[in-house]
Amino acid sequence: MGRKSRFSAEARLAAVRLAHEPGSSFASVSHDLGVHHMTVRRWAQALEAEEDSAARQARAEHAELVALRHRVRVLEEEREILAKAAAFLARETGRTR
């Protein structure tokens, strides 16, 4: 189990954003914060992994939504066909609902 970081999640996020700005680097940001440059690089990798996870989750939810919408469309068509068949059979047998 690692020790608790002295930097909050917001501070790490700000450092990573600062390192990605033009004219800035992991080394310069880490020097300003007083940490090793690999620390800031690991923060960036962890942030990217979280974003990748969120993107995968969003894609999975979108795929599920598309599949569910397709299923609803099929079920509505089936319901319409059954309603028309019931009306046709009622006419053919001379009964009305």
Biopython code that builds the backbone (N, CA, C, O; Angstrom):
import numpy as np
from Bio.PDB.StructureBuilder import StructureBuilder

atoms = [
    (1, "MET", "N", (0.848, -1.164, 0.000)),
    (1, "MET", "CA", (0.000, 0.000, 0.000)),
    (1, "MET", "C", (0.897, 1.231, 0.000)),
    (1, "MET", "O", (1.795, 1.355, 0.833)),
    (2, "GLY", "N", (0.646, 2.140, -0.941)),
    (2, "GLY", "CA", (1.454, 3.338, -1.072)),
    (2, "GLY", "C", (1.043, 4.406, -0.073)),
    (2, "GLY", "O", (-0.011, 4.329, 0.558)),
    (3, "ARG", "N", (1.891, 5.382, 0.047)),
    (3, "ARG", "CA", (1.552, 6.460, 0.974)),
    (3, "ARG", "C", (0.632, 7.456, 0.291)),
    (3, "ARG", "O", (0.564, 7.517, -0.937)),
    (4, "LYS", "N", (-0.072, 8.230, 1.094)),
    (4, "LYS", "CA", (-1.012, 9.207, 0.575)),
    (4, "LYS", "C", (-0.246, 10.368, -0.066)),
    (4, "LYS", "O", (0.745, 10.854, 0.479)),
    (5, "SER", "N", (-0.721, 10.793, -1.219)),
    (5, "SER", "CA", (-0.079, 11.886, -1.944)),
    (5, "SER", "C", (-0.327, 13.205, -1.226)),
    (5, "SER", "O", (-1.388, 13.422, -0.641)),
    (6, "ARG", "N", (0.662, 14.073, -1.281)),
    (6, "ARG", "CA", (0.473, 15.392, -0.680)),
    (6, "ARG", "C", (-0.283, 16.337, -1.609)),
    (6, "ARG", "O", (-0.621, 17.459, -1.231)),
    (7, "PHE", "N", (-0.545, 15.862, -2.843)),
    (7, "PHE", "CA", (-1.276, 16.659, -3.823)),
    (7, "PHE", "C", (-2.681, 16.105, -3.989)),
    (7, "PHE", "O", (-2.868, 14.893, -4.100)),
    (8, "SER", "N", (-3.651, 16.977, -4.007)),
    (8, "SER", "CA", (-5.038, 16.552, -4.211)),
    (8, "SER", "C", (-5.248, 16.173, -5.677)),
    (8, "SER", "O", (-4.408, 16.450, -6.533)),
    (9, "ALA", "N", (-6.378, 15.539, -5.943)),
    (9, "ALA", "CA", (-6.695, 15.154, -7.319)),
    (9, "ALA", "C", (-6.810, 16.380, -8.210)),
    (9, "ALA", "O", (-6.408, 16.350, -9.374)),
    (10, "GLU", "N", (-7.357, 17.452, -7.666)),
    (10, "GLU", "CA", (-7.488, 18.685, -8.452)),
    (10, "GLU", "C", (-6.120, 19.268, -8.789)),
    (10, "GLU", "O", (-5.908, 19.763, -9.896)),
    (11, "ALA", "N", (-5.186, 19.209, -7.829)),
    (11, "ALA", "CA", (-3.841, 19.735, -8.062)),
    (11, "ALA", "C", (-3.120, 18.904, -9.116)),
    (11, "ALA", "O", (-2.417, 19.450, -9.967)),
    (12, "ARG", "N", (-3.293, 17.583, -9.061)),
    (12, "ARG", "CA", (-2.660, 16.716, -10.065)),
    (12, "ARG", "C", (-3.229, 16.992, -11.451)),
    (12, "ARG", "O", (-2.492, 17.054, -12.435)),
    (13, "LEU", "N", (-4.556, 17.157, -11.518)),
    (13, "LEU", "CA", (-5.189, 17.466, -12.798)),
    (13, "LEU", "C", (-4.674, 18.796, -13.344)),
    (13, "LEU", "O", (-4.384, 18.906, -14.536)),
    (14, "ALA", "N", (-4.560, 19.788, -12.497)),
    (14, "ALA", "CA", (-4.051, 21.095, -12.930)),
    (14, "ALA", "C", (-2.609, 20.977, -13.421)),
    (14, "ALA", "O", (-2.242, 21.601, -14.417)),
    (15, "ALA", "N", (-1.795, 20.185, -12.734)),
    (15, "ALA", "CA", (-0.403, 20.006, -13.148)),
    (15, "ALA", "C", (-0.325, 19.337, -14.517)),
    (15, "ALA", "O", (0.487, 19.730, -15.354)),
    (16, "VAL", "N", (-1.153, 18.341, -14.746)),
    (16, "VAL", "CA", (-1.145, 17.640, -16.033)),
    (16, "VAL", "C", (-1.591, 18.577, -17.142)),
    (16, "VAL", "O", (-0.997, 18.597, -18.220)),
    (17, "ARG", "N", (-2.632, 19.351, -16.882)),
    (17, "ARG", "CA", (-3.090, 20.317, -17.897)),
    (17, "ARG", "C", (-2.008, 21.333, -18.203)),
    (17, "ARG", "O", (-1.794, 21.694, -19.360)),
    (18, "LEU", "N", (-1.327, 21.792, -17.168)),
    (18, "LEU", "CA", (-0.243, 22.759, -17.355)),
    (18, "LEU", "C", (0.890, 22.143, -18.169)),
    (18, "LEU", "O", (1.483, 22.817, -19.012)),
    (19, "ALA", "N", (1.197, 20.871, -17.927)),
    (19, "ALA", "CA", (2.279, 20.197, -18.660)),
    (19, "ALA", "C", (1.932, 20.020, -20.135)),
    (19, "ALA", "O", (2.829, 19.936, -20.974)),
    (20, "HIS", "N", (0.649, 19.961, -20.459)),
    (20, "HIS", "CA", (0.235, 19.785, -21.849)),
    (20, "HIS", "C", (0.119, 21.107, -22.611)),
    (20, "HIS", "O", (-0.120, 21.095, -23.818)),
    (21, "GLU", "N", (0.279, 22.222, -21.945)),
    (21, "GLU", "CA", (0.200, 23.517, -22.620)),
    (21, "GLU", "C", (1.445, 23.737, -23.486)),
    (21, "GLU", "O", (2.519, 23.222, -23.175)),
    (22, "PRO", "N", (1.299, 24.497, -24.566)),
    (22, "PRO", "CA", (2.469, 24.787, -25.417)),
    (22, "PRO", "C", (3.547, 25.532, -24.627)),
    (22, "PRO", "O", (3.253, 26.441, -23.850)),
    (23, "GLY", "N", (4.789, 25.128, -24.843)),
    (23, "GLY", "CA", (5.910, 25.777, -24.176)),
    (23, "GLY", "C", (6.159, 25.243, -22.779)),
    (23, "GLY", "O", (7.035, 25.741, -22.071)),
    (24, "SER", "N", (5.404, 24.241, -22.376)),
    (24, "SER", "CA", (5.570, 23.656, -21.053)),
    (24, "SER", "C", (5.898, 22.182, -21.211)),
    (24, "SER", "O", (5.634, 21.584, -22.254)),
    (25, "SER", "N", (6.476, 21.600, -20.168)),
    (25, "SER", "CA", (6.821, 20.182, -20.229)),
    (25, "SER", "C", (6.623, 19.559, -18.859)),
    (25, "SER", "O", (6.401, 20.253, -17.867)),
    (26, "PHE", "N", (6.709, 18.229, -18.823)),
    (26, "PHE", "CA", (6.599, 17.535, -17.549)),
    (26, "PHE", "C", (7.740, 17.959, -16.628)),
    (26, "PHE", "O", (7.549, 18.121, -15.423)),
    (27, "ALA", "N", (8.910, 18.135, -17.199)),
    (27, "ALA", "CA", (10.076, 18.510, -16.395)),
    (27, "ALA", "C", (9.899, 19.884, -15.767)),
    (27, "ALA", "O", (10.198, 20.066, -14.587)),
    (28, "SER", "N", (9.416, 20.857, -16.542)),
    (28, "SER", "CA", (9.272, 22.211, -15.996)),
    (28, "SER", "C", (8.187, 22.268, -14.922)),
    (28, "SER", "O", (8.348, 22.940, -13.903)),
    (29, "VAL", "N", (7.087, 21.563, -15.155)),
    (29, "VAL", "CA", (6.007, 21.545, -14.166)),
    (29, "VAL", "C", (6.468, 20.832, -12.912)),
    (29, "VAL", "O", (6.200, 21.288, -11.800)),
    (30, "SER", "N", (7.163, 19.709, -13.082)),
    (30, "SER", "CA", (7.622, 18.972, -11.906)),
    (30, "SER", "C", (8.642, 19.775, -11.112)),
    (30, "SER", "O", (8.661, 19.716, -9.883)),
    (31, "HIS", "N", (9.489, 20.526, -11.809)),
    (31, "HIS", "CA", (10.458, 21.381, -11.116)),
    (31, "HIS", "C", (9.734, 22.440, -10.286)),
    (31, "HIS", "O", (10.117, 22.709, -9.148)),
    (32, "ASP", "N", (8.689, 23.040, -10.857)),
    (32, "ASP", "CA", (7.921, 24.056, -10.134)),
    (32, "ASP", "C", (7.223, 23.471, -8.900)),
    (32, "ASP", "O", (7.092, 24.141, -7.875)),
    (33, "LEU", "N", (6.778, 22.215, -9.010)),
    (33, "LEU", "CA", (6.062, 21.578, -7.893)),
    (33, "LEU", "C", (7.004, 20.914, -6.899)),
    (33, "LEU", "O", (6.605, 20.608, -5.775)),
    (34, "GLY", "N", (8.233, 20.693, -7.299)),
    (34, "GLY", "CA", (9.195, 20.046, -6.416)),
    (34, "GLY", "C", (9.042, 18.536, -6.365)),
    (34, "GLY", "O", (9.294, 17.908, -5.337)),
    (35, "VAL", "N", (8.624, 17.958, -7.490)),
    (35, "VAL", "CA", (8.498, 16.502, -7.579)),
    (35, "VAL", "C", (9.307, 16.025, -8.771)),
    (35, "VAL", "O", (9.747, 16.826, -9.596)),
    (36, "HIS", "N", (9.500, 14.729, -8.856)),
    (36, "HIS", "CA", (10.234, 14.137, -9.978)),
    (36, "HIS", "C", (9.369, 14.223, -11.230)),
    (36, "HIS", "O", (8.144, 14.137, -11.146)),
    (37, "HIS", "N", (9.998, 14.390, -12.383)),
    (37, "HIS", "CA", (9.230, 14.542, -13.628)),
    (37, "HIS", "C", (8.408, 13.297, -13.944)),
    (37, "HIS", "O", (7.361, 13.396, -14.585)),
    (38, "MET", "N", (8.865, 12.132, -13.504)),
    (38, "MET", "CA", (8.092, 10.908, -13.746)),
    (38, "MET", "C", (6.794, 10.890, -12.934)),
    (38, "MET", "O", (5.827, 10.230, -13.315)),
    (39, "THR", "N", (6.777, 11.610, -11.828)),
    (39, "THR", "CA", (5.552, 11.697, -11.032)),
    (39, "THR", "C", (4.456, 12.382, -11.836)),
    (39, "THR", "O", (3.327, 11.896, -11.890)),
    (40, "VAL", "N", (4.780, 13.489, -12.448)),
    (40, "VAL", "CA", (3.799, 14.212, -13.270)),
    (40, "VAL", "C", (3.416, 13.366, -14.479)),
    (40, "VAL", "O", (2.254, 13.364, -14.886)),
    (41, "ARG", "N", (4.361, 12.659, -15.048)),
    (41, "ARG", "CA", (4.068, 11.789, -16.189)),
    (41, "ARG", "C", (3.110, 10.660, -15.767)),
    (41, "ARG", "O", (2.195, 10.320, -16.517)),
    (42, "ARG", "N", (3.312, 10.080, -14.580)),
    (42, "ARG", "CA", (2.409, 9.029, -14.077)),
    (42, "ARG", "C", (1.012, 9.594, -13.820)),
    (42, "ARG", "O", (0.015, 8.918, -14.073)),
    (43, "TRP", "N", (0.936, 10.822, -13.322)),
    (43, "TRP", "CA", (-0.366, 11.465, -13.127)),
    (43, "TRP", "C", (-1.088, 11.584, -14.468)),
    (43, "TRP", "O", (-2.291, 11.336, -14.556)),
    (44, "ALA", "N", (-0.348, 11.963, -15.507)),
    (44, "ALA", "CA", (-0.945, 12.107, -16.832)),
    (44, "ALA", "C", (-1.420, 10.755, -17.361)),
    (44, "ALA", "O", (-2.503, 10.663, -17.939)),
    (45, "GLN", "N", (-0.624, 9.714, -17.169)),
    (45, "GLN", "CA", (-1.015, 8.385, -17.626)),
    (45, "GLN", "C", (-2.258, 7.896, -16.884)),
    (45, "GLN", "O", (-3.141, 7.290, -17.490)),
    (46, "ALA", "N", (-2.332, 8.150, -15.590)),
    (46, "ALA", "CA", (-3.498, 7.737, -14.806)),
    (46, "ALA", "C", (-4.745, 8.480, -15.271)),
    (46, "ALA", "O", (-5.826, 7.899, -15.365)),
    (47, "LEU", "N", (-4.587, 9.761, -15.560)),
    (47, "LEU", "CA", (-5.716, 10.560, -16.044)),
    (47, "LEU", "C", (-6.199, 10.052, -17.402)),
    (47, "LEU", "O", (-7.404, 9.954, -17.636)),
    (48, "GLU", "N", (-5.272, 9.731, -18.287)),
    (48, "GLU", "CA", (-5.641, 9.196, -19.601)),
    (48, "GLU", "C", (-6.346, 7.852, -19.465)),
    (48, "GLU", "O", (-7.290, 7.571, -20.204)),
    (49, "ALA", "N", (-5.897, 7.022, -18.528)),
    (49, "ALA", "CA", (-6.541, 5.721, -18.312)),
    (49, "ALA", "C", (-7.971, 5.909, -17.816)),
    (49, "ALA", "O", (-8.870, 5.179, -18.232)),
    (50, "GLU", "N", (-8.187, 6.876, -16.933)),
    (50, "GLU", "CA", (-9.542, 7.162, -16.449)),
    (50, "GLU", "C", (-10.426, 7.645, -17.591)),
    (50, "GLU", "O", (-11.578, 7.226, -17.707)),
    (51, "GLU", "N", (-9.893, 8.524, -18.434)),
    (51, "GLU", "CA", (-10.659, 9.042, -19.567)),
    (51, "GLU", "C", (-10.973, 7.924, -20.559)),
    (51, "GLU", "O", (-12.065, 7.883, -21.126)),
    (52, "ASP", "N", (-10.021, 7.021, -20.769)),
    (52, "ASP", "CA", (-10.260, 5.895, -21.662)),
    (52, "ASP", "C", (-11.371, 5.011, -21.113)),
    (52, "ASP", "O", (-12.216, 4.521, -21.863)),
    (53, "SER", "N", (-11.361, 4.811, -19.803)),
    (53, "SER", "CA", (-12.395, 4.010, -19.169)),
    (53, "SER", "C", (-13.763, 4.661, -19.344)),
    (53, "SER", "O", (-14.746, 3.980, -19.636)),
    (54, "ALA", "N", (-13.823, 5.963, -19.168)),
    (54, "ALA", "CA", (-15.085, 6.694, -19.327)),
    (54, "ALA", "C", (-15.552, 6.646, -20.784)),
    (54, "ALA", "O", (-16.747, 6.520, -21.052)),
    (55, "ALA", "N", (-14.624, 6.745, -21.707)),
    (55, "ALA", "CA", (-14.980, 6.683, -23.126)),
    (55, "ALA", "C", (-15.502, 5.300, -23.490)),
    (55, "ALA", "O", (-16.474, 5.174, -24.236)),
    (56, "ARG", "N", (-14.850, 4.254, -22.958)),
    (56, "ARG", "CA", (-15.342, 2.891, -23.209)),
    (56, "ARG", "C", (-16.743, 2.711, -22.655)),
    (56, "ARG", "O", (-17.596, 2.109, -23.307)),
    (57, "GLN", "N", (-16.989, 3.224, -21.460)),
    (57, "GLN", "CA", (-18.307, 3.122, -20.844)),
    (57, "GLN", "C", (-19.348, 3.855, -21.686)),
    (57, "GLN", "O", (-20.454, 3.352, -21.884)),
    (58, "ALA", "N", (-18.999, 5.040, -22.181)),
    (58, "ALA", "CA", (-19.932, 5.809, -23.007)),
    (58, "ALA", "C", (-20.242, 5.078, -24.309)),
    (58, "ALA", "O", (-21.391, 5.063, -24.751)),
    (59, "ARG", "N", (-19.222, 4.467, -24.931)),
    (59, "ARG", "CA", (-19.452, 3.716, -26.162)),
    (59, "ARG", "C", (-20.336, 2.499, -25.903)),
    (59, "ARG", "O", (-21.204, 2.178, -26.715)),
    (60, "ALA", "N", (-20.123, 1.826, -24.786)),
    (60, "ALA", "CA", (-20.943, 0.655, -24.456)),
    (60, "ALA", "C", (-22.394, 1.069, -24.220)),
    (60, "ALA", "O", (-23.316, 0.389, -24.671)),
    (61, "GLU", "N", (-22.595, 2.172, -23.521)),
    (61, "GLU", "CA", (-23.951, 2.654, -23.278)),
    (61, "GLU", "C", (-24.625, 3.079, -24.583)),
    (61, "GLU", "O", (-25.819, 2.847, -24.769)),
    (62, "HIS", "N", (-23.868, 3.697, -25.480)),
    (62, "HIS", "CA", (-24.422, 4.106, -26.769)),
    (62, "HIS", "C", (-24.833, 2.887, -27.589)),
    (62, "HIS", "O", (-25.902, 2.878, -28.200)),
    (63, "ALA", "N", (-23.988, 1.865, -27.603)),
    (63, "ALA", "CA", (-24.310, 0.639, -28.345)),
    (63, "ALA", "C", (-25.561, -0.019, -27.771)),
    (63, "ALA", "O", (-26.407, -0.515, -28.515)),
    (64, "GLU", "N", (-25.673, -0.021, -26.455)),
    (64, "GLU", "CA", (-26.864, -0.601, -25.823)),
    (64, "GLU", "C", (-28.110, 0.202, -26.187)),
    (64, "GLU", "O", (-29.166, -0.372, -26.454)),
    (65, "LEU", "N", (-27.989, 1.523, -26.199)),
    (65, "LEU", "CA", (-29.116, 2.378, -26.558)),
    (65, "LEU", "C", (-29.561, 2.123, -27.996)),
    (65, "LEU", "O", (-30.759, 2.047, -28.269)),
    (66, "VAL", "N", (-28.612, 1.992, -28.910)),
    (66, "VAL", "CA", (-28.937, 1.715, -30.310)),
    (66, "VAL", "C", (-29.653, 0.374, -30.421)),
    (66, "VAL", "O", (-30.650, 0.260, -31.134)),
    (67, "ALA", "N", (-29.153, -0.641, -29.721)),
    (67, "ALA", "CA", (-29.779, -1.970, -29.764)),
    (67, "ALA", "C", (-31.189, -1.926, -29.180)),
    (67, "ALA", "O", (-32.101, -2.557, -29.716)),
    (68, "LEU", "N", (-31.373, -1.199, -28.103)),
    (68, "LEU", "CA", (-32.696, -1.102, -27.483)),
    (68, "LEU", "C", (-33.681, -0.360, -28.383)),
    (68, "LEU", "O", (-34.847, -0.743, -28.477)),
    (69, "ARG", "N", (-33.219, 0.688, -29.038)),
    (69, "ARG", "CA", (-34.101, 1.410, -29.962)),
    (69, "ARG", "C", (-34.520, 0.511, -31.123)),
    (69, "ARG", "O", (-35.668, 0.557, -31.566)),
    (70, "HIS", "N", (-33.593, -0.302, -31.610)),
    (70, "HIS", "CA", (-33.913, -1.242, -32.690)),
    (70, "HIS", "C", (-34.947, -2.249, -32.199)),
    (70, "HIS", "O", (-35.907, -2.556, -32.907)),
    (71, "ARG", "N", (-34.753, -2.757, -31.000)),
    (71, "ARG", "CA", (-35.690, -3.741, -30.447)),
    (71, "ARG", "C", (-37.087, -3.136, -30.280)),
    (71, "ARG", "O", (-38.085, -3.800, -30.560)),
    (72, "VAL", "N", (-37.164, -1.889, -29.827)),
    (72, "VAL", "CA", (-38.455, -1.214, -29.683)),
    (72, "VAL", "C", (-39.138, -1.092, -31.038)),
    (72, "VAL", "O", (-40.342, -1.325, -31.151)),
    (73, "ARG", "N", (-38.370, -0.724, -32.074)),
    (73, "ARG", "CA", (-38.932, -0.582, -33.415)),
    (73, "ARG", "C", (-39.502, -1.919, -33.902)),
    (73, "ARG", "O", (-40.592, -1.954, -34.472)),
    (74, "VAL", "N", (-38.773, -3.017, -33.682)),
    (74, "VAL", "CA", (-39.235, -4.341, -34.095)),
    (74, "VAL", "C", (-40.503, -4.716, -33.328)),
    (74, "VAL", "O", (-41.459, -5.216, -33.922)),
    (75, "LEU", "N", (-40.520, -4.482, -32.032)),
    (75, "LEU", "CA", (-41.689, -4.820, -31.225)),
    (75, "LEU", "C", (-42.914, -4.003, -31.633)),
    (75, "LEU", "O", (-44.030, -4.522, -31.651)),
    (76, "GLU", "N", (-42.708, -2.736, -31.958)),
    (76, "GLU", "CA", (-43.835, -1.908, -32.406)),
    (76, "GLU", "C", (-44.388, -2.426, -33.737)),
    (76, "GLU", "O", (-45.603, -2.446, -33.936)),
    (77, "GLU", "N", (-43.509, -2.841, -34.641)),
    (77, "GLU", "CA", (-43.962, -3.401, -35.915)),
    (77, "GLU", "C", (-44.736, -4.700, -35.684)),
    (77, "GLU", "O", (-45.770, -4.931, -36.310)),
    (78, "GLU", "N", (-44.230, -5.542, -34.784)),
    (78, "GLU", "CA", (-44.924, -6.797, -34.488)),
    (78, "GLU", "C", (-46.304, -6.529, -33.883)),
    (78, "GLU", "O", (-47.277, -7.199, -34.229)),
    (79, "ARG", "N", (-46.385, -5.560, -32.991)),
    (79, "ARG", "CA", (-47.665, -5.215, -32.376)),
    (79, "ARG", "C", (-48.651, -4.724, -33.434)),
    (79, "ARG", "O", (-49.829, -5.080, -33.402)),
    (80, "GLU", "N", (-48.170, -3.907, -34.372)),
    (80, "GLU", "CA", (-49.028, -3.392, -35.435)),
    (80, "GLU", "C", (-49.538, -4.528, -36.328)),
    (80, "GLU", "O", (-50.710, -4.552, -36.706)),
    (81, "ILE", "N", (-48.659, -5.454, -36.656)),
    (81, "ILE", "CA", (-49.066, -6.601, -37.480)),
    (81, "ILE", "C", (-50.116, -7.433, -36.757)),
    (81, "ILE", "O", (-51.101, -7.848, -37.367)),
    (82, "LEU", "N", (-49.919, -7.682, -35.473)),
    (82, "LEU", "CA", (-50.887, -8.465, -34.704)),
    (82, "LEU", "C", (-52.232, -7.756, -34.605)),
    (82, "LEU", "O", (-53.278, -8.403, -34.658)),
    (83, "ALA", "N", (-52.213, -6.443, -34.461)),
    (83, "ALA", "CA", (-53.469, -5.694, -34.385)),
    (83, "ALA", "C", (-54.218, -5.782, -35.714)),
    (83, "ALA", "O", (-55.437, -5.952, -35.733)),
    (84, "LYS", "N", (-53.493, -5.666, -36.818)),
    (84, "LYS", "CA", (-54.128, -5.774, -38.133)),
    (84, "LYS", "C", (-54.659, -7.184, -38.369)),
    (84, "LYS", "O", (-55.736, -7.354, -38.941)),
    (85, "ALA", "N", (-53.914, -8.186, -37.936)),
    (85, "ALA", "CA", (-54.359, -9.576, -38.102)),
    (85, "ALA", "C", (-55.606, -9.837, -37.270)),
    (85, "ALA", "O", (-56.516, -10.530, -37.724)),
    (86, "ALA", "N", (-55.660, -9.298, -36.072)),
    (86, "ALA", "CA", (-56.836, -9.485, -35.222)),
    (86, "ALA", "C", (-58.057, -8.816, -35.846)),
    (86, "ALA", "O", (-59.148, -9.385, -35.829)),
    (87, "ALA", "N", (-57.886, -7.619, -36.394)),
    (87, "ALA", "CA", (-58.991, -6.919, -37.050)),
    (87, "ALA", "C", (-59.453, -7.692, -38.283)),
    (87, "ALA", "O", (-60.654, -7.808, -38.526)),
    (88, "PHE", "N", (-58.512, -8.218, -39.061)),
    (88, "PHE", "CA", (-58.852, -8.997, -40.250)),
    (88, "PHE", "C", (-59.627, -10.259, -39.875)),
    (88, "PHE", "O", (-60.648, -10.568, -40.488)),
    (89, "LEU", "N", (-59.150, -10.974, -38.884)),
    (89, "LEU", "CA", (-59.829, -12.193, -38.453)),
    (89, "LEU", "C", (-61.216, -11.902, -37.885)),
    (89, "LEU", "O", (-62.147, -12.683, -38.079)),
    (90, "ALA", "N", (-61.348, -10.796, -37.194)),
    (90, "ALA", "CA", (-62.655, -10.424, -36.649)),
    (90, "ALA", "C", (-63.630, -10.140, -37.795)),
    (90, "ALA", "O", (-64.799, -10.516, -37.712)),
    (91, "ARG", "N", (-63.166, -9.482, -38.865)),
    (91, "ARG", "CA", (-64.029, -9.214, -40.012)),
    (91, "ARG", "C", (-64.407, -10.511, -40.717)),
    (91, "ARG", "O", (-65.557, -10.690, -41.119)),
    (92, "GLU", "N", (-63.455, -11.402, -40.864)),
    (92, "GLU", "CA", (-63.689, -12.650, -41.580)),
    (92, "GLU", "C", (-64.684, -13.549, -40.848)),
    (92, "GLU", "O", (-65.468, -14.253, -41.485)),
    (93, "THR", "N", (-64.657, -13.531, -39.556)),
    (93, "THR", "CA", (-65.562, -14.387, -38.784)),
    (93, "THR", "C", (-66.882, -13.674, -38.490)),
    (93, "THR", "O", (-67.815, -14.285, -37.968)),
    (94, "GLY", "N", (-66.960, -12.402, -38.819)),
    (94, "GLY", "CA", (-68.185, -11.645, -38.632)),
    (94, "GLY", "C", (-68.353, -11.087, -37.236)),
    (94, "GLY", "O", (-69.407, -10.553, -36.891)),
    (95, "ARG", "N", (-67.330, -11.210, -36.450)),
    (95, "ARG", "CA", (-67.415, -10.654, -35.097)),
    (95, "ARG", "C", (-66.704, -9.313, -35.059)),
    (95, "ARG", "O", (-65.733, -9.083, -35.779)),
    (96, "THR", "N", (-67.198, -8.451, -34.219)),
    (96, "THR", "CA", (-66.529, -7.181, -33.979)),
    (96, "THR", "C", (-66.134, -7.134, -32.521)),
    (96, "THR", "O", (-66.724, -7.815, -31.683)),
    (97, "ARG", "N", (-65.238, -6.411, -32.254)),
    (97, "ARG", "CA", (-64.714, -6.330, -30.900)),
    (97, "ARG", "C", (-65.576, -5.565, -30.010)),
    (97, "ARG", "O", (-65.263, -5.410, -28.830)),
]
sb = StructureBuilder()
sb.init_structure("model")
sb.init_model(0)
sb.init_chain("A")
sb.init_seg("    ")
for serial, (resi, resn, name, xyz) in enumerate(atoms, 1):
    if name == "N":
        sb.init_residue(resn, " ", resi, " ")
    sb.init_atom(name, np.array(xyz, "f"), 0.0, 1.0, " ", f" {name:<3s}", serial, name[0])
structure = sb.get_structure()
